[in-house]
């Protein structure tokens, strides 16, 4: 509704992750640097944590959009509370392998053969596991075992683990010591800074044709940050409702009063920013700047991809711990750029019309598959409702003779 009133070409504040709306905040830029560095290594585990709605899935989706699918095969599973054997089957199914009635040993052989086939075809393999905080130790250990597969001394599978903050505590548990030794990069996504809220909102609106109507006042932006703590998904939920109110009231300017009215209607408490989470030993180890990778010879060097944009920091006046942290992050970004230069064949720095056609075909194929699943679920729901109705009517018919006899 509000998109029509404000002349927008879509709804920019949907709650579902969409890499198209990726916004590079300070914390997301750092995370992208670590992901780029880790991806260039082609082995080990990369751990990204963050609160619910911090943008973990969108971040990885954006990174994947910069990768040449002819060079990297990426699959994703959203984990549930499954044990080790079930996780193994989920991983195999994500690779398109049949697992029904197949023994565990055979599944492992199938996965290894699949990964070897990808490597011989010149493609690396990446497995992305979302909601990893739900996994028991046995499932995480199965993932670690998968990372053992090698061909010619090269690792065949790299794994991204995305989870909520509690996943950091799980990874640093004594049971996962061997996994922790294979984590080559880690980053915790913090909420956005107060000054990033306005660029974030403007960025998403601009992508759907926003021309300045409605205008958000400074007190409106302050109220939005106070109520959301800078968490992207919370901002999306609140701003979507604010725009709906604006459309109903035909507002061309969104002020703090309008935002406050929506906050009260939603029952959102102001100043909900999460308390700082104590840094874990995993963060200390993983966010140490990686060793720089020697650049390729000038004749073979390729331009660095735009996905990891380095920005020179201002010279600090005082050397504080926060400054040291920023310096380490920037060093990681530089190392990521150099690594991506040496592995530029894994990224597509220019827009290829044929590649775009292939992307569109893949999107259409996925859309068709989703529509088919929706139809299947709808049919299944109708079958269940029919069974319930028959069951109720049968009970009523059985109860009538008893009532008549009474």
C-alpha positions as CSV (number, residue, x, y, z in Angstrom):
1,X,0.0,0.0,0.0
2,X,2.6,2.6,1.0
3,X,4.7,1.7,-2.0
4,X,1.9,2.9,-4.3
5,X,1.3,6.0,-2.3
6,X,4.9,7.1,-2.4
7,X,5.5,5.9,-5.9
8,X,8.0,3.2,-5.0
9,X,8.7,0.3,-7.3
10,X,8.7,-2.2,-4.5
11,X,8.8,-2.7,-0.8
12,X,12.3,-1.9,0.5
13,X,11.9,-3.1,4.0
14,X,10.8,-6.7,3.7
15,X,12.0,-8.8,6.6
16,X,13.3,-11.6,4.4
17,X,17.0,-11.3,3.6
18,X,17.7,-9.9,0.1
19,X,21.3,-9.4,-1.1
20,X,19.9,-6.8,-3.6
21,X,19.4,-4.4,-0.6
22,X,22.8,-5.1,0.9
23,X,24.1,-2.0,2.8
24,X,27.8,-1.8,3.7
25,X,27.9,-0.5,7.2
26,X,31.2,-0.4,9.2
27,X,30.7,-3.8,10.7
28,X,29.5,-5.4,7.4
29,X,32.6,-4.0,5.6
30,X,34.9,-5.6,8.1
31,X,33.0,-8.9,7.9
32,X,33.2,-8.8,4.1
33,X,36.9,-8.3,4.3
34,X,37.3,-11.4,6.5
35,X,35.0,-13.4,4.2
36,X,37.0,-12.4,1.1
37,X,40.2,-13.3,2.8
38,X,38.9,-16.6,4.0
39,X,37.4,-17.4,0.6
40,X,40.7,-16.8,-1.1
41,X,42.4,-19.3,1.1
42,X,40.0,-22.1,-0.1
43,X,40.1,-24.1,3.1
44,X,39.0,-24.2,6.7
45,X,36.0,-22.7,8.5
46,X,34.8,-19.1,8.5
47,X,32.5,-18.1,11.4
48,X,30.2,-15.1,11.2
49,X,28.0,-14.4,14.3
50,X,25.5,-11.7,15.0
51,X,22.2,-11.0,16.7
52,X,18.9,-12.0,15.1
53,X,18.4,-9.7,12.1
54,X,22.0,-8.3,12.1
55,X,22.3,-9.1,8.4
56,X,24.4,-12.4,8.4
57,X,22.4,-14.0,5.6
58,X,22.3,-10.9,3.5
59,X,26.0,-10.4,3.9
60,X,26.9,-13.9,2.6
61,X,24.3,-13.6,-0.2
62,X,26.0,-10.4,-1.3
63,X,29.4,-12.0,-1.3
64,X,28.1,-14.9,-3.4
65,X,26.7,-12.5,-5.9
66,X,30.3,-11.4,-6.6
67,X,31.6,-14.9,-7.2
68,X,31.8,-16.6,-10.6
69,X,29.6,-19.7,-10.4
70,X,31.8,-21.3,-13.0
71,X,34.6,-21.2,-10.5
72,X,32.8,-21.9,-7.2
73,X,29.9,-24.1,-6.4
74,X,28.2,-22.8,-3.2
75,X,25.4,-24.6,-1.5
76,X,23.5,-23.6,1.6
77,X,21.6,-25.4,4.4
78,X,19.6,-23.9,7.2
79,X,20.3,-26.1,10.1
80,X,17.8,-27.4,12.6
81,X,18.5,-29.4,15.8
82,X,19.8,-32.4,13.9
83,X,22.4,-35.0,15.0
84,X,25.6,-35.9,13.2
85,X,24.2,-38.5,10.7
86,X,21.3,-36.2,9.8
87,X,23.6,-33.3,9.2
88,X,25.7,-35.5,6.9
89,X,22.5,-36.3,4.9
90,X,21.5,-32.7,4.7
91,X,24.9,-31.8,3.4
92,X,24.8,-34.6,0.8
93,X,21.3,-33.5,-0.3
94,X,22.5,-29.9,-0.7
95,X,25.0,-31.2,-3.2
96,X,22.1,-33.0,-5.1
97,X,23.1,-36.5,-3.9
98,X,20.5,-39.2,-3.0
99,X,20.5,-40.3,0.6
100,X,17.3,-42.3,1.1
101,X,18.2,-45.8,2.3
102,X,22.0,-45.1,1.8
103,X,24.4,-46.1,4.6
104,X,26.6,-43.4,6.2
105,X,29.8,-44.8,4.7
106,X,28.3,-44.8,1.2
107,X,27.1,-41.2,1.7
108,X,30.6,-40.1,2.6
109,X,32.0,-41.8,-0.5
110,X,29.4,-40.0,-2.6
111,X,30.3,-36.7,-1.1
112,X,34.0,-37.2,-1.6
113,X,33.4,-38.3,-5.2
114,X,31.2,-35.2,-5.9
115,X,33.8,-32.8,-4.4
116,X,36.6,-34.5,-6.4
117,X,34.5,-34.1,-9.6
118,X,34.0,-30.4,-8.8
119,X,37.7,-29.9,-8.3
120,X,38.7,-31.7,-11.5
121,X,36.2,-29.4,-13.3
122,X,38.1,-26.4,-12.0
123,X,35.4,-25.5,-9.4
124,X,35.9,-25.1,-5.6
125,X,33.1,-26.1,-3.3
126,X,31.6,-24.1,-0.5
127,X,29.0,-25.2,2.1
128,X,27.1,-22.4,3.9
129,X,25.4,-23.5,7.2
130,X,23.0,-20.9,8.5
131,X,21.5,-20.9,12.1
132,X,24.5,-22.9,13.2
133,X,23.8,-22.2,16.9
134,X,21.1,-24.9,16.8
135,X,23.6,-27.6,15.9
136,X,24.8,-30.1,18.5
137,X,28.4,-31.0,18.9
138,X,28.0,-34.2,16.9
139,X,26.6,-32.4,13.9
140,X,29.5,-29.8,13.9
141,X,32.0,-32.7,14.2
142,X,30.5,-34.2,11.0
143,X,31.1,-30.9,9.2
144,X,34.7,-30.9,10.5
145,X,35.1,-34.4,9.1
146,X,33.9,-33.3,5.7
147,X,36.6,-30.6,5.6
148,X,39.2,-33.4,5.7
149,X,38.5,-34.4,2.1
150,X,41.5,-33.5,-0.1
151,X,42.8,-34.0,-3.6
152,X,46.4,-33.5,-4.5
153,X,47.0,-31.8,-1.1
154,X,44.3,-29.3,-1.6
155,X,41.2,-29.0,0.5
156,X,38.0,-29.9,-1.4
157,X,35.5,-28.2,0.8
158,X,35.3,-24.9,2.6
159,X,32.5,-24.2,5.2
160,X,30.9,-20.9,6.3
161,X,29.2,-21.1,9.7
162,X,26.6,-18.4,10.4
163,X,25.0,-18.2,13.9
164,X,23.7,-16.1,16.7
165,X,26.1,-14.9,19.5
166,X,25.8,-18.0,21.6
167,X,27.4,-20.0,18.8
168,X,30.7,-18.4,19.7
169,X,30.5,-20.1,23.1
170,X,29.8,-23.4,21.5
171,X,32.8,-23.2,19.2
172,X,35.1,-22.4,22.1
173,X,33.9,-25.4,24.1
174,X,36.6,-28.1,24.8
175,X,34.7,-30.6,22.6
176,X,35.3,-28.5,19.5
177,X,39.0,-27.9,20.0
178,X,39.9,-29.5,16.7
179,X,37.3,-27.4,14.8
180,X,38.5,-24.2,16.5
181,X,42.0,-24.9,15.1
182,X,40.6,-24.9,11.6
183,X,38.7,-21.6,11.9
184,X,40.7,-19.2,9.7
185,X,38.5,-16.1,10.1
186,X,35.7,-15.0,12.4
187,X,33.7,-11.8,12.9
188,X,30.8,-10.7,15.0
189,X,28.3,-8.4,13.3
190,X,27.5,-5.5,15.6
191,X,24.5,-3.3,15.2
192,X,24.8,-0.2,13.0
193,X,26.0,3.0,14.4
194,X,23.5,5.9,15.0
195,X,24.9,7.9,12.0
196,X,24.4,4.9,9.7
197,X,20.6,4.7,10.1
198,X,19.9,7.5,7.7
199,X,22.2,6.2,4.9
200,X,20.7,2.7,5.5
201,X,17.1,3.9,5.1
202,X,18.0,6.1,2.1
203,X,19.9,3.3,0.4
204,X,17.0,0.9,0.6
205,X,14.5,3.5,-0.5
206,X,16.6,4.6,-3.4
207,X,16.8,1.1,-4.8
208,X,13.1,1.2,-5.3
209,X,12.9,4.6,-6.9
210,X,12.6,6.9,-3.9
211,X,13.0,10.6,-4.8
212,X,12.9,12.1,-1.4
213,X,9.2,11.6,-0.6
214,X,8.7,11.0,2.3
215,X,11.5,12.9,4.1
216,X,12.7,11.6,7.4
217,X,13.5,14.3,10.0
218,X,16.5,14.1,12.4
219,X,14.3,13.4,15.4
220,X,12.5,10.6,13.4
221,X,15.9,9.0,12.7
222,X,16.9,9.3,16.4
223,X,13.7,7.7,17.5
224,X,14.2,4.8,15.0
225,X,17.7,4.1,16.3
226,X,16.5,4.3,19.9
227,X,13.8,1.8,19.3
228,X,15.8,-0.6,17.2
229,X,19.3,-0.4,18.6
230,X,20.6,-0.2,15.0
231,X,19.7,-3.8,14.2
232,X,18.8,-3.9,10.5
233,X,15.8,-6.2,10.7
234,X,14.3,-4.2,13.6
235,X,14.8,-1.1,11.5
236,X,13.0,-2.7,8.6
237,X,10.0,-3.8,10.7
238,X,9.7,-0.3,12.3
239,X,10.2,1.8,9.1
240,X,7.8,-0.4,7.1
241,X,5.1,0.4,9.7
242,X,6.1,4.0,9.7
243,X,5.7,4.3,6.0
244,X,2.3,2.6,6.2
245,X,1.2,5.2,8.7
246,X,2.6,7.9,6.4
247,X,0.5,6.6,3.5
248,X,-2.6,6.4,5.6
249,X,-2.1,9.9,7.0
250,X,-0.8,11.1,3.6
251,X,2.4,12.4,5.1
252,X,5.3,13.8,3.0
253,X,7.5,14.3,6.1
254,X,8.1,11.6,8.7
255,X,8.9,13.2,12.1
256,X,9.7,11.9,15.5
257,X,6.0,12.1,16.6
258,X,4.9,9.8,13.7
259,X,7.7,7.3,14.6
260,X,6.8,7.4,18.3
261,X,3.1,6.7,17.5
262,X,4.1,3.6,15.6
263,X,6.5,2.5,18.4
264,X,3.6,2.8,20.9
265,X,1.3,0.9,18.6
266,X,3.9,-1.9,18.1
267,X,4.7,-2.1,21.7
268,X,8.4,-1.5,21.1
269,X,10.4,-0.2,24.0
270,X,12.9,2.6,23.2
271,X,16.6,2.1,23.8
272,X,16.5,-1.6,23.1
273,X,20.1,-1.7,21.9
274,X,21.6,-4.9,23.0
275,X,24.2,-4.9,25.8
276,X,27.7,-5.4,24.6
277,X,28.7,-9.0,24.3
278,X,32.0,-9.9,26.0
279,X,34.6,-10.8,23.3
280,X,35.4,-14.5,23.1
281,X,38.8,-16.1,22.7
282,X,37.6,-17.1,19.2
283,X,37.2,-13.5,18.2
284,X,40.7,-12.7,19.5
285,X,42.2,-15.5,17.4
286,X,40.1,-15.1,14.3
287,X,40.0,-11.3,13.9
288,X,43.8,-11.0,14.1
289,X,44.9,-9.6,10.8
290,X,45.8,-12.4,8.4
291,X,49.3,-12.7,7.0
292,X,49.5,-10.6,3.8
293,X,49.6,-12.6,0.6
294,X,52.3,-11.7,-1.8
295,X,50.8,-10.0,-4.8
296,X,51.1,-11.6,-8.2
297,X,53.5,-10.4,-10.9
298,X,52.2,-7.1,-12.4
299,X,51.6,-8.7,-15.8
300,X,49.3,-11.2,-14.3
301,X,47.6,-9.0,-11.7
302,X,43.9,-8.5,-12.1
303,X,41.9,-5.6,-10.7
304,X,40.5,-6.2,-7.2
305,X,36.7,-6.8,-7.1
306,X,34.5,-4.1,-5.9
307,X,32.9,-6.3,-3.3
308,X,35.6,-5.4,-0.8
309,X,36.2,-1.7,-1.0
310,X,39.0,-0.3,1.1
311,X,38.8,3.1,2.5
312,X,41.8,4.9,4.0
313,X,41.2,5.8,7.7
314,X,41.8,9.2,9.1
315,X,45.0,9.5,11.1
316,X,44.0,9.1,14.8
317,X,45.2,11.6,17.4
318,X,45.4,9.0,20.2
319,X,46.3,5.4,19.9
320,X,43.4,3.7,21.8
321,X,42.3,0.1,21.8
322,X,39.5,1.0,19.4
323,X,42.0,2.5,17.0
324,X,44.1,-0.7,17.2
325,X,41.0,-2.7,16.4
326,X,40.3,-0.5,13.4
327,X,43.9,-0.8,12.1
328,X,43.8,-4.6,12.4
329,X,40.5,-4.6,10.4
330,X,42.0,-2.4,7.7
331,X,45.0,-4.6,7.5
332,X,42.7,-7.5,7.0
333,X,40.9,-5.6,4.2
334,X,44.3,-5.0,2.5
335,X,45.2,-8.6,2.8
336,X,41.8,-9.6,1.4
337,X,42.3,-7.3,-1.6
338,X,45.7,-8.8,-2.3
339,X,44.3,-12.3,-1.9
340,X,41.4,-11.6,-4.2
341,X,43.8,-10.2,-6.8
342,X,45.7,-13.5,-6.8
343,X,42.4,-15.4,-7.0
344,X,40.7,-12.9,-9.4
345,X,39.5,-15.8,-11.5
346,X,37.0,-16.7,-8.8
347,X,35.3,-13.3,-9.1
348,X,33.6,-11.5,-12.0
349,X,34.8,-7.9,-12.0
350,X,32.8,-6.9,-15.0
351,X,29.3,-7.5,-16.1
352,X,28.9,-10.2,-18.6
353,X,25.6,-10.3,-20.5
354,X,25.8,-14.0,-20.9
355,X,26.4,-14.5,-17.3
356,X,23.5,-12.3,-16.5
357,X,21.3,-14.4,-18.7
358,X,22.5,-17.5,-16.8
359,X,21.7,-15.8,-13.5
360,X,18.2,-14.9,-14.7
361,X,17.7,-18.5,-15.8
362,X,18.8,-19.8,-12.4
363,X,16.5,-17.3,-10.7
364,X,13.5,-18.4,-12.9
365,X,14.3,-22.0,-12.2
366,X,14.4,-21.4,-8.4
367,X,11.2,-19.4,-8.6
368,X,9.5,-22.2,-10.5
369,X,10.7,-24.6,-7.8
370,X,9.4,-22.4,-5.0
371,X,6.0,-22.1,-6.7
372,X,5.8,-25.8,-7.1
373,X,6.6,-26.3,-3.4
374,X,3.9,-23.8,-2.5
375,X,1.4,-25.7,-4.6
376,X,2.5,-28.9,-3.0
377,X,2.1,-27.5,0.5
378,X,-1.3,-26.0,-0.3
379,X,-2.5,-29.4,-1.6
380,X,-1.1,-31.1,1.5
381,X,-2.9,-28.6,3.7
382,X,-6.2,-29.1,1.9
383,X,-5.8,-32.9,2.3
384,X,-5.2,-32.5,6.1
385,X,-8.2,-30.2,6.4
386,X,-10.4,-32.6,4.5
387,X,-9.3,-35.4,6.8
388,X,-10.1,-33.3,9.9
389,X,-13.5,-32.4,8.6
390,X,-14.3,-36.0,7.8
391,X,-13.1,-37.0,11.3
392,X,-15.3,-34.4,13.0
393,X,-18.3,-35.4,11.0
394,X,-17.8,-39.0,11.7
395,X,-17.6,-38.4,15.4
396,X,-20.8,-36.3,15.3
397,X,-22.6,-39.1,13.4
398,X,-21.4,-41.6,16.0
399,X,-22.5,-39.4,18.8
400,X,-26.1,-38.9,17.5
401,X,-27.3,-42.5,18.1
402,X,-25.9,-42.3,21.6
403,X,-27.8,-39.0,22.3
404,X,-31.0,-40.4,20.8
405,X,-30.7,-43.5,23.0
406,X,-30.3,-41.3,26.0
